[in-house]
């Protein structure tokens, strides 16, 4: 029995060496930016161009999802999200994901602005009327107009800049973009959460794309 102890200690030493070596490799890769401890979201399709997606969300999925998750102002907006998504060739799952991140799908508002502003995506209008109760956020006459404004913003302000993925639009640290970010102040915890983690826009987009009806 005495002869077994050196063998046990040797085996334990080998296991400990392997564990320490693996931790050292992980630390090195993390330091180089190849692994992000915060980026735990698995993104299967990051592109937001609707016609390019193989896993396209259906209008029925949007209806069931909004009925379950949205506030009253957006609960019956599946048709608008889907038709405008086809019109502008922007994934409607992405649009809904942004509205969920920014205002919990109309359950909250941008910086507590009145709900009648119909701004579910926290789009700013710094050149607007400063006396307007919505200022500096944009005001829209209806939920449909607010939804259309988001699609137009992505179509004409982001895609022409070469930002056609969620990580590029949100300025993920590994995206190559650090300006023209949807979430202003990309170094803040909220903006990092916008593109990384289980409560991020990429995570919500995948949830919607794969939502069971």
Buried (B, 14 or more C-beta within 10 A) or exposed (E): EEEEEEEEEEEEEEEEEEEEEEEEEEEEEEEEEEEBEEBEBEBEBBBBBBEEBEEBBBBEBBBBBBEEBBBEBBBEBBEBBBBBBEEBBBBBBBBBBBBBBBBBBBBBBBEEBEBBBBBBBBBEBEEBEEEBEBBBBBBBEEBBBBBBBBBBBBBEEBBEEEBBBBBBBBBBBEBEBEEEBBBEEBEEEEBBBBBBBEEBBBBBBBBBBEBEE
